[in-house]
Structures are given as structure tokens and as C-alpha cells.
Amino acid sequence: MHLPLDDERVGVDRRLRLGTCGWSYPDWKGVFYPPGTKDELAYYASRFDAVEVDTTYYRIPAARMVSSWYRRTPEGFLFCPKLPGEITHERKLGDVGDLVAQFAEVISLLQEKLGPILVQLHPSFPADELPKLARFLRELPADFRYVVEFRHRSWLKTPAALDLLRDLGVGIAMAHHPWYPRFQEVTTDFAYLRLLGRRNVFPNFAEVHRPQDDVLREWAEVLKAYLTRVTRTLVFANNQFEGHSPSTIARLRAMFEGPAPA
């Protein structure tokens, strides 16, 4: 089932959604979060209109936690949760129907604030596993939207994978990372970009340690070309990209203020 991801669904008129990968980091206290901030998610949602949820990769959250996320964020805010790693990395998409059902039941509590669910494939999951991926995607609950991130370079030479995503209305995660395949594709009615980096490089996440303005400008031009062809564009930066993802997103947002190319 191909549900449209249109702005009318969340009652807002914003095609471009920019945010970070997660919102709870000790290094952000007193830098991004003012001293004494008690509800970091509520403050985050006053500055950004979407977030990629990293915690769902490590465990299926409790229903009360997901309901709390919903209550603490404004109308039109979007959560893009990761599918649990037990599904994508430990079981590698095999025999996961029970886990998918549990996750779907809980995450549905986000209601209209639920954006695409990120299916982050294991780096050792190669393109010859395409039939397994196809079975998995076809068996996913039909009431949600999904986006797949390919991490094995063999997927770059497998156009059938993109055809599969197009047929199913599934998005492709364009990931900027030193090791992952670099796609600049859109396979459905939304675009999805992740600005990533290597772990354990920066001493803290309180500041930008390695500005990548050239990279940001390059991706801004790529995404501007898609803005008139998709219903929504979602971009998320993690701290490993430059050192402090709120600053990354603030600078990227400024690059979209100019006119889009014809």
C-alpha cells in the first residue's frame, strides 16, 4: 500500500524538513539547550520540525515513552524512527515478523507525527540478498512509509534494487559517509538525506570541529533539484558529520533560502 506523504496529512505546508539524528546529548547542554532546560525534546521541537530517532535502533520503546514524544511536540512535527537493529543487523531481515509487529504497534502511537521508518541495512548485507530484501519489504505493515539505507557498495551496481523501491513506494536514504555507497536518487514521493561521519573522531559534540560547507552546498543543490518533484524532503545530520549537528542544520537551512534552480 502506497500512502502519500503529503503535507496535508500533518496539517502544514512545509516540503523541506531539517533535523538531527537524535536530540539527547550531554555535550549539547548549555550550548544548544539553555542552562536549566527541563524538557529537551520540547525545546528541540521549537527549533526543528523533524528528528531521526536513533534510540529505536537499540530497543523497541515502551508505549508510554512514544506517547510522551507525541504529547511533547507541536502539531506538524515529524519523527523518523530507525527499525530496531535486532531486525536489520542481528537477524538480517530473516524471521522477524514478530518483532516488526511489536515495533509497528508501539510506533503507531506517533499517529500523524510518524514520518518514514528507516530500514538501515547491515554493512555486510550485499546486493545478492536482493530477493531477501524484496520479501521483507513486501511483508512490512502497509500503513507506514519506509526508507532503506544501503551500506554495502555492491548496491551501487544493482539498479534492480532501485526498481524494487520504486515499485513498492519505498524511499532510498542518500547517505553521505566515507564508506557507504553514495546515492543521489529519489525512488518515491519524498527525498531523504543523512549526513553522517566516522565515530570517535571529534573530542566532543559541543562545537563544529571540521566544517564541511562545500559538502553542504553540494547536497543543497542536489536537493533543490528535487524539491519540485517530491512532496517532502527530509534531511538529518548526526554529530559525527562535523561535530555539532544543530550548527550543521542551521547552515544548511540558510543555503536553501536562495532561489531553487529551474
BABASE-176292 format. One record per residue: residue in one letter; x, y, z of N, C-alpha, C, O in turn. Coordinates in steps of 0.02 Angstrom, whole numbers, plus 50000, padded with zeros to 5 digits. Layout:
! BABASE-176292
A;X;Y;Z;X;Y;Z;X;Y;Z;X;Y;Z
...
END
This chain:
! BABASE-176292
M;50043;49940;50000;50000;50000;50000;50044;50062;50000;50091;50066;50040
H;50031;50109;49956;50073;50168;49948;50035;50229;49974;49997;50261;49938
L;50047;50245;50038;50014;50302;50067;50052;50366;50049;50113;50367;50055
P;50018;50418;50026;50053;50479;50009;50081;50513;50071;50049;50513;50123
L;50141;50540;50065;50171;50577;50120;50163;50651;50105;50213;50687;50098
D;50102;50674;50101;50091;50744;50082;50084;50788;50144;50070;50763;50198
D;50095;50853;50135;50094;50899;50191;50024;50906;50221;50017;50924;50279
E;49973;50891;50181;49905;50896;50207;49895;50845;50263;49854;50856;50307
R;49932;50789;50260;49924;50736;50310;49941;50761;50379;49913;50737;50428
V;49988;50809;50386;50007;50835;50451;49984;50907;50462;50003;50938;50511
G;49945;50932;50416;49915;50998;50426;49963;51056;50420;49950;51110;50448
V;50017;51048;50384;50065;51103;50374;50082;51108;50301;50066;51064;50261
D;50114;51163;50283;50134;51174;50215;50210;51183;50212;50235;51237;50196
R;50246;51130;50229;50319;51132;50229;50345;51070;50193;50336;51013;50216
R;50377;51082;50136;50404;51025;50099;50472;51005;50124;50492;50947;50117
L;50510;51052;50152;50578;51039;50175;50580;51031;50250;50559;51075;50287
R;50604;50973;50272;50610;50959;50344;50683;50945;50360;50713;50900;50332
L;50711;50984;50406;50781;50977;50426;50785;50963;50500;50750;50995;50540
G;50828;50916;50519;50835;50899;50590;50899;50861;50602;50942;50857;50558
T;50906;50834;50661;50966;50798;50680;50950;50725;50696;50891;50706;50702
C;51002;50686;50701;50995;50615;50719;50995;50610;50795;51049;50606;50826
G;50937;50611;50825;50932;50610;50898;50930;50681;50926;50946;50729;50891
W;50911;50686;50989;50906;50752;51021;50937;50755;51091;50941;50808;51120
S;50958;50698;51118;50982;50697;51187;51057;50682;51189;51078;50625;51184
Y;51097;50736;51198;51169;50728;51203;51195;50774;51259;51180;50833;51259
P;51233;50747;51306;51259;50788;51361;51299;50849;51337;51295;50902;51368
D;51336;50842;51281;51377;50897;51257;51335;50956;51231;51361;51011;51222
W;51271;50945;51219;51228;50999;51195;51203;51044;51251;51180;51099;51239
K;51209;51020;51313;51183;51059;51370;51224;51123;51378;51286;51122;51379
G;51190;51179;51383;51223;51243;51389;51250;51271;51324;51274;51327;51321
V;51246;51231;51270;51268;51253;51204;51208;51260;51158;51192;51314;51135
F;51175;51204;51146;51111;51207;51109;51053;51216;51158;51009;51258;51147
Y;51052;51176;51211;51000;51182;51262;51020;51234;51313;51074;51228;51343
P;50979;51285;51325;50995;51335;51376;51002;51301;51445;50971;51250;51458
P;51044;51329;51487;51051;51301;51555;50983;51295;51590;50942;51341;51588
G;50973;51238;51620;50911;51227;51657;50853;51200;51615;50798;51191;51641
T;50866;51186;51551;50813;51158;51509;50789;51091;51538;50829;51045;51547
K;50725;51086;51552;50698;51025;51583;50672;50975;51531;50678;50915;51541
D;50643;51000;51478;50615;50956;51427;50653;50968;51362;50636;51013;51324
E;50704;50928;51350;50747;50939;51292;50709;50926;51227;50720;50962;51178
L;50666;50876;51225;50629;50862;51163;50584;50921;51146;50581;50941;51088
A;50549;50949;51195;50505;51006;51181;50545;51065;51155;50523;51100;51110
Y;50604;51077;51185;50645;51132;51161;50670;51118;51090;50668;51162;51047
Y;50694;51057;51079;50716;51038;51012;50661;51051;50960;50674;51080;50907
A;50600;51030;50977;50544;51037;50930;50523;51109;50919;50486;51124;50872
S;50547;51155;50962;50534;51226;50950;50585;51256;50901;50576;51312;50877
R;50638;51218;50886;50691;51242;50841;50693;51203;50776;50713;51231;50724
F;50673;51140;50777;50673;51098;50717;50604;51067;50709;50565;51062;50756
D;50589;51046;50648;50522;51017;50635;50523;50942;50622;50472;50914;50603
A;50581;50910;50631;50585;50838;50622;50646;50812;50659;50693;50849;50673
V;50645;50748;50675;50703;50716;50707;50706;50643;50685;50654;50610;50677
E;50767;50619;50677;50777;50547;50664;50789;50515;50732;50834;50536;50769
V;50751;50463;50748;50754;50433;50814;50803;50375;50814;50791;50323;50783
D;50859;50385;50848;50912;50334;50849;50899;50281;50902;50920;50223;50894
T;50865;50299;50956;50856;50252;51011;50816;50190;50992;50824;50137;51022
T;50772;50196;50942;50732;50139;50922;50774;50085;50888;50751;50028;50881
Y;50835;50102;50867;50879;50052;50839;50901;50002;50893;50910;49943;50880
Y;50909;50026;50954;50936;49985;51008;50882;49944;51044;50897;49891;51072
R;50821;49968;51044;50767;49930;51076;50700;49958;51054;50694;50016;51034
I;50649;49916;51057;50581;49940;51045;50560;49981;51105;50560;49956;51161
P;50541;50044;51095;50524;50086;51153;50459;50066;51185;50417;50034;51154
A;50451;50085;51248;50389;50072;51283;50334;50118;51255;50348;50173;51232
A;50273;50094;51258;50217;50132;51232;50210;50200;51266;50195;50250;51234
R;50222;50202;51332;50215;50265;51368;50267;50316;51345;50255;50376;51346
M;50327;50291;51325;50378;50337;51301;50358;50367;51234;50365;50428;51224
V;50333;50326;51188;50312;50351;51123;50254;50400;51130;50252;50451;51095
S;50207;50384;51174;50152;50430;51186;50176;50497;51214;50149;50550;51198
S;50228;50494;51255;50258;50555;51282;50290;50596;51227;50283;50658;51227
W;50325;50564;51180;50354;50601;51124;50299;50639;51087;50308;50697;51069
Y;50244;50605;51076;50189;50637;51040;50163;50698;51077;50152;50750;51047
R;50152;50691;51142;50123;50746;51181;50169;50806;51186;50145;50863;51191
R;50234;50795;51185;50282;50849;51199;50304;50887;51137;50346;50932;51141
T;50276;50871;51080;50296;50903;51018;50236;50936;50984;50179;50913;50994
P;50246;50989;50947;50190;51026;50918;50161;50992;50857;50189;50944;50829
E;50104;51017;50837;50071;50992;50776;50118;51002;50717;50151;51054;50711
G;50122;50952;50674;50164;50957;50614;50234;50930;50623;50270;50922;50574
F;50254;50916;50685;50321;50888;50697;50323;50816;50672;50272;50781;50673
L;50382;50794;50648;50389;50726;50621;50445;50688;50656;50499;50715;50668
F;50431;50625;50673;50480;50578;50697;50495;50527;50643;50449;50500;50613
C;50559;50515;50630;50580;50463;50582;50620;50411;50620;50681;50418;50626
P;50589;50359;50646;50624;50311;50688;50661;50259;50647;50641;50241;50592
K;50715;50234;50676;50751;50178;50646;50717;50113;50664;50692;50105;50720
L;50715;50066;50618;50692;50000;50633;50743;49968;50681;50803;49979;50672
P;50721;49930;50731;50769;49901;50779;50824;49861;50746;50813;49825;50697
G;50884;49867;50774;50942;49832;50748;50936;49756;50753;50968;49720;50715
E;50895;49732;50799;50885;49659;50802;50854;49634;50737;50866;49577;50718
I;50815;49676;50705;50784;49657;50641;50834;49662;50584;50841;49615;50545
T;50868;49719;50580;50910;49733;50521;50981;49706;50528;51011;49688;50477
H;51008;49704;50588;51078;49686;50597;51089;49617;50628;51134;49580;50607
E;51049;49599;50677;51058;49534;50709;51026;49478;50669;51059;49429;50653
R;50963;49486;50653;50928;49434;50613;50934;49447;50538;50917;49403;50498
K;50957;49506;50518;50967;49524;50448;50905;49508;50405;50909;49477;50352
L;50848;49532;50431;50783;49531;50396;50752;49462;50393;50699;49454;50363
G;50782;49412;50424;50754;49345;50422;50716;49327;50486;50741;49339;50541
D;50656;49298;50479;50616;49276;50536;50605;49333;50586;50620;49326;50645
V;50578;49389;50561;50571;49449;50603;50499;49473;50608;50486;49528;50632
G;50451;49432;50585;50382;49454;50584;50356;49475;50652;50319;49523;50658
D;50376;49437;50704;50353;49454;50771;50380;49520;50795;50344;49560;50825
L;50444;49533;50782;50474;49595;50804;50446;49655;50765;50433;49708;50794
V;50436;49646;50701;50407;49700;50661;50338;49718;50686;50320;49777;50690
A;50298;49668;50702;50231;49681;50727;50232;49718;50794;50193;49764;50804
Q;50278;49698;50839;50284;49733;50903;50304;49806;50893;50276;49851;50924
F;50353;49816;50850;50376;49884;50837;50321;49926;50806;50310;49983;50826
A;50286;49898;50757;50233;49935;50723;50177;49956;50772;50151;50011;50768
E;50160;49911;50817;50107;49927;50865;50125;49986;50909;50084;50030;50922
V;50188;49987;50931;50209;50041;50976;50219;50106;50938;50196;50159;50960
I;50254;50103;50882;50271;50165;50846;50210;50198;50815;50212;50257;50800
S;50156;50160;50806;50095;50189;50778;50065;50241;50825;50022;50280;50804
L;50086;50242;50888;50061;50291;50936;50083;50362;50918;50056;50410;50945
L;50131;50368;50873;50151;50434;50850;50099;50464;50803;50100;50524;50788
Q;50053;50423;50779;49997;50445;50737;50022;50486;50677;50065;50463;50640
E;49995;50546;50668;50012;50586;50609;50082;50615;50612;50106;50644;50563
K;50115;50609;50670;50184;50635;50676;50236;50583;50656;50296;50597;50660
L;50214;50525;50634;50261;50474;50612;50280;50485;50539;50238;50483;50494
G;50345;50495;50527;50371;50501;50460;50394;50433;50435;50375;50382;50463
P;50436;50431;50384;50461;50367;50358;50503;50330;50411;50539;50362;50450
I;50497;50266;50412;50536;50222;50456;50599;50201;50420;50596;50177;50364
L;50656;50212;50452;50720;50198;50420;50740;50124;50428;50747;50099;50484
V;50748;50090;50371;50773;50022;50370;50847;50026;50353;50866;50032;50295
Q;50888;50023;50404;50960;50033;50397;50994;49965;50390;51003;49930;50439
L;51013;49947;50329;51040;49880;50317;51111;49873;50345;51148;49922;50350
H;51128;49813;50364;51195;49799;50391;51248;49810;50337;51235;49795;50278
P;51307;49837;50354;51359;49848;50304;51380;49784;50267;51406;49788;50211
S;51369;49726;50297;51387;49663;50264;51329;49631;50227;51333;49574;50205
F;51274;49668;50219;51215;49643;50184;51222;49663;50110;51207;49721;50093
P;51243;49617;50066;51261;49635;49997;51201;49632;49950;51146;49611;49968
A;51214;49653;49888;51161;49657;49838;51135;49589;49817;51079;49585;49791
D;51174;49536;49827;51146;49471;49807;51092;49447;49856;51062;49394;49845
E;51079;49486;49908;51024;49472;49954;50960;49510;49933;50913;49516;49972
L;50959;49534;49871;50901;49571;49847;50835;49532;49855;50786;49562;49877
P;50832;49468;49839;50769;49432;49849;50746;49432;49921;50686;49436;49935
K;50793;49427;49967;50775;49428;50039;50748;49497;50058;50699;49502;50095
L;50780;49550;50033;50756;49617;50046;50687;49627;50017;50644;49657;50049
A;50675;49602;49957;50610;49609;49924;50555;49575;49966;50502;49604;49975
R;50569;49515;49990;50519;49480;50032;50505;49519;50095;50447;49527;50116
F;50557;49544;50125;50550;49582;50187;50507;49645;50176;50460;49657;50214
L;50523;49684;50126;50486;49746;50113;50413;49732;50097;50369;49770;50118
R;50400;49680;50059;50331;49665;50040;50289;49642;50099;50228;49647;50098
E;50322;49617;50151;50286;49592;50210;50279;49644;50265;50249;49630;50317
L;50308;49703;50256;50303;49755;50306;50231;49780;50312;50194;49779;50263
P;50211;49803;50372;50143;49832;50379;50132;49888;50329;50174;49931;50319
A;50074;49886;50298;50060;49931;50241;50040;50002;50262;50035;50045;50219
D;50029;50014;50326;50004;50079;50347;50059;50130;50361;50045;50185;50384
F;50122;50112;50346;50178;50157;50361;50218;50170;50297;50211;50134;50247
R;50261;50221;50300;50308;50234;50246;50377;50212;50269;50392;50212;50329
Y;50419;50193;50221;50485;50166;50237;50538;50197;50192;50524;50220;50137
V;50600;50196;50217;50657;50219;50179;50715;50171;50194;50727;50155;50252
V;50750;50149;50143;50803;50099;50150;50871;50132;50141;50882;50172;50095
E;50918;50115;50187;50986;50138;50180;51031;50079;50163;51037;50032;50202
F;51062;50081;50104;51109;50029;50082;51179;50048;50106;51201;50104;50097
R;51213;50000;50137;51280;50014;50164;51335;49973;50130;51394;49988;50139
H;51317;49922;50093;51366;49882;50056;51372;49912;49986;51322;49925;49953
R;51434;49922;49963;51444;49956;49899;51417;49919;49839;51407;49949;49786
S;51404;49855;49845;51378;49817;49788;51310;49842;49766;51290;49830;49709
W;51274;49876;49810;51207;49901;49791;51211;49956;49739;51163;49968;49703
L;51268;49990;49734;51275;50042;49684;51269;50015;49613;51249;50051;49567
K;51288;49952;49603;51286;49921;49537;51226;49876;49528;51227;49830;49487
T;51173;49889;49567;51114;49846;49564;51052;49889;49552;51015;49903;49599
P;51041;49909;49490;50982;49951;49476;50916;49918;49492;50866;49952;49503
A;50916;49851;49495;50853;49816;49513;50831;49834;49583;50771;49830;49599
A;50878;49852;49626;50860;49871;49694;50819;49936;49694;50770;49942;49730
L;50841;49984;49653;50803;50046;49648;50735;50035;49615;50686;50068;49634
D;50733;49991;49567;50669;49974;49536;50621;49945;49588;50561;49960;49588
L;50648;49903;49632;50606;49873;49684;50577;49928;49729;50518;49927;49744
L;50620;49975;49751;50596;50028;49794;50543;50070;49759;50493;50089;49790
R;50553;50084;49695;50504;50124;49658;50437;50087;49654;50384;50116;49663
D;50440;50022;49640;50379;49983;49633;50339;49982;49698;50278;49981;49697
L;50375;49981;49755;50342;49975;49820;50328;50043;49852;50297;50046;49905
G;50350;50097;49821;50340;50163;49851;50383;50173;49912;50363;50209;49958
V;50442;50143;49913;50489;50148;49969;50544;50197;49950;50567;50198;49893
G;50565;50238;49998;50617;50287;49985;50687;50256;49990;50696;50202;50017
I;50736;50292;49963;50806;50273;49971;50840;50327;50012;50832;50387;49999
A;50879;50307;50062;50916;50354;50103;50981;50372;50067;51025;50329;50058
M;50987;50434;50048;51050;50458;50020;51095;50473;50080;51081;50518;50119
A;51149;50436;50087;51193;50442;50145;51261;50470;50125;51293;50445;50080
H;51281;50523;50160;51349;50550;50150;51393;50522;50206;51389;50544;50263
H;51435;50474;50188;51478;50439;50236;51539;50415;50198;51534;50398;50139
P;51598;50414;50230;51659;50394;50194;51656;50325;50164;51690;50312;50114
W;51617;50279;50193;51620;50210;50171;51558;50186;50135;51561;50135;50099
Y;51502;50219;50143;51439;50193;50116;51430;50214;50043;51458;50265;50022
P;51392;50177;50005;51379;50196;49935;51344;50263;49932;51299;50277;49972
R;51364;50305;49885;51339;50373;49880;51285;50377;49826;51300;50385;49767
F;51223;50372;49848;51167;50378;49801;51144;50451;49799;51146;50486;49849
Q;51122;50472;49741;51087;50536;49732;51024;50522;49693;51015;50544;49636
E;50980;50485;49726;50920;50459;49693;50858;50474;49735;50863;50483;49796
V;50802;50476;49702;50737;50478;49735;50695;50423;49704;50689;50419;49643
T;50666;50380;49746;50629;50322;49720;50554;50325;49735;50517;50281;49715
T;50533;50377;49770;50462;50384;49785;50445;50458;49790;50480;50499;49762
D;50392;50475;49826;50370;50545;49827;50404;50586;49881;50382;50642;49894
F;50456;50561;49913;50495;50601;49960;50569;50586;49950;50589;50532;49929
A;50610;50637;49967;50683;50630;49966;50707;50626;50038;50678;50656;50083
Y;50763;50589;50049;50787;50577;50117;50863;50577;50115;50893;50536;50081
L;50894;50623;50153;50967;50628;50155;50991;50622;50227;50962;50652;50272
R;51045;50584;50237;51078;50577;50302;51150;50600;50296;51188;50574;50256
L;51169;50649;50337;51237;50674;50338;51273;50641;50397;51260;50657;50455
L;51318;50595;50380;51348;50552;50431;51424;50562;50434;51451;50602;50396
G;51456;50526;50478;51529;50529;50483;51555;50471;50525;51515;50432;50552
R;51620;50466;50530;51650;50412;50569;51645;50426;50644;51648;50484;50666
R;51638;50373;50681;51633;50380;50754;51701;50393;50785;51753;50378;50756
N;51699;50421;50846;51759;50430;50887;51813;50472;50853;51872;50460;50861
V;51791;50522;50815;51838;50568;50782;51843;50633;50820;51898;50660;50830
F;51786;50660;50842;51786;50726;50874;51788;50718;50950;51760;50670;50977
P;51821;50764;50985;51827;50758;51058;51762;50770;51095;51753;50746;51151
N;51716;50807;51065;51651;50820;51096;51602;50842;51041;51622;50852;50984
F;51539;50848;51061;51487;50869;51013;51460;50939;51031;51403;50954;51016
A;51503;50979;51061;51482;51046;51082;51495;51099;51029;51471;51156;51036
E;51533;51083;50978;51551;51132;50927;51567;51097;50862;51579;51037;50860
V;51568;51136;50808;51588;51110;50743;51665;51108;50741;51698;51159;50748
H;51691;51048;50733;51764;51040;50732;51792;51039;50661;51850;51058;50650
R;51751;51017;50613;51775;51011;50545;51720;51033;50497;51682;50992;50472
P;51715;51099;50484;51662;51123;50440;51666;51092;50371;51720;51083;50343
Q;51607;51075;50343;51604;51045;50276;51554;51084;50234;51506;51056;50207
D;51567;51149;50228;51521;51191;50190;51516;51171;50117;51463;51176;50087
D;51572;51149;50087;51570;51129;50017;51523;51069;50008;51485;51066;49960
V;51526;51022;50054;51483;50963;50051;51410;50984;50060;51366;50960;50024
L;51397;51029;50107;51329;51052;50118;51301;51088;50057;51243;51078;50038
R;51343;51130;50025;51320;51165;49965;51305;51115;49908;51256;51123;49871
E;51347;51064;49903;51335;51013;49850;51269;50978;49861;51230;50970;49813
W;51256;50958;49922;51193;50923;49936;51133;50970;49930;51079;50949;49909
A;51142;51032;49949;51087;51080;49943;51066;51086;49870;51006;51089;49856
E;51114;51088;49824;51097;51093;49753;51062;51029;49729;51015;51033;49690
V;51086;50972;49752;51053;50909;49733;50981;50909;49756;50936;50891;49718
L;50969;50928;49818;50901;50926;49845;50856;50980;49815;50797;50968;49806
K;50884;51038;49800;50843;51090;49769;50815;51065;49702;50759;51083;49683
A;50855;51025;49667;50832;50999;49603;50772;50952;49611;50733;50943;49565
Y;50766;50923;49671;50711;50876;49684;50650;50909;49715;50596;50879;49715
L;50657;50970;49740;50603;51000;49780;50537;51004;49743;50484;50994;49772
T;50540;51018;49678;50478;51024;49641;50452;50956;49617;50398;50952;49588
R;50490;50903;49628;50470;50837;49604;50447;50791;49660;50421;50737;49646
V;50456;50812;49722;50436;50770;49778;50389;50809;49824;50386;50870;49822
T;50353;50772;49864;50307;50802;49912;50343;50829;49972;50324;50880;50000
R;50396;50794;49992;50433;50815;50051;50506;50795;50045;50522;50743;50015
T;50550;50836;50072;50622;50821;50077;50642;50822;50150;50629;50871;50185
L;50672;50768;50173;50694;50762;50242;50770;50756;50244;50799;50716;50207
V;50801;50795;50287;50874;50794;50295;50891;50789;50369;50864;50827;50410
F;50936;50742;50386;50957;50735;50455;51033;50731;50458;51065;50697;50418
A;51062;50767;50506;51134;50766;50516;51149;50736;50584;51114;50748;50633
N;51202;50696;50587;51224;50672;50652;51287;50710;50674;51318;50744;50635
N;51303;50703;50737;51360;50740;50765;51426;50721;50734;51473;50761;50733
Q;51431;50659;50709;51494;50637;50680;51510;50671;50613;51566;50666;50589
F;51461;50704;50584;51473;50736;50519;51522;50795;50525;51570;50799;50487
E;51509;50840;50573;51552;50898;50583;51573;50908;50656;51622;50941;50670
G;51533;50879;50701;51548;50888;50772;51489;50913;50812;51483;50897;50871
H;51444;50952;50781;51386;50980;50817;51330;50987;50767;51327;51037;50730
S;51285;50939;50765;51235;50936;50711;51185;50994;50710;51163;51012;50656
P;51166;51025;50767;51122;51083;50761;51152;51139;50719;51116;51173;50681
S;51217;51149;50725;51250;51200;50684;51252;51180;50611;51243;51222;50566
T;51263;51116;50598;51262;51091;50529;51195;51107;50496;51193;51133;50440
I;51141;51091;50531;51075;51100;50502;51059;51174;50494;51026;51194;50446
A;51081;51216;50541;51068;51288;50536;51101;51316;50473;51072;51358;50439
R;51162;51295;50459;51196;51320;50399;51166;51292;50336;51161;51327;50285
L;51145;51230;50337;51113;51201;50279;51047;51236;50264;51031;51249;50206
R;51010;51252;50316;50946;51287;50306;50957;51354;50271;50918;51373;50228
A;51010;51389;50290;51024;51453;50259;51038;51446;50184;51024;51491;50145
M;51066;51388;50164;51081;51377;50094;51019;51366;50052;51021;51372;49991
F;50963;51350;50085;50900;51340;50049;50860;51404;50042;50808;51405;50010
E;50884;51457;50072;50846;51519;50069;50851;51553;50002;50809;51595;49985
G;50902;51535;49962;50907;51563;49895;50858;51529;49848;50825;51480;49867
P;50852;51554;49786;50804;51525;49739;50827;51456;49716;50886;51443;49706
A;50779;51412;49708;50794;51345;49682;50807;51349;49607;50778;51391;49573
P;50850;51305;49581;50864;51306;49509;50803;51285;49469;50760;51249;49494
A;50799;51307;49407;50742;51289;49365;50743;51214;49353;50699;51189;49318
END
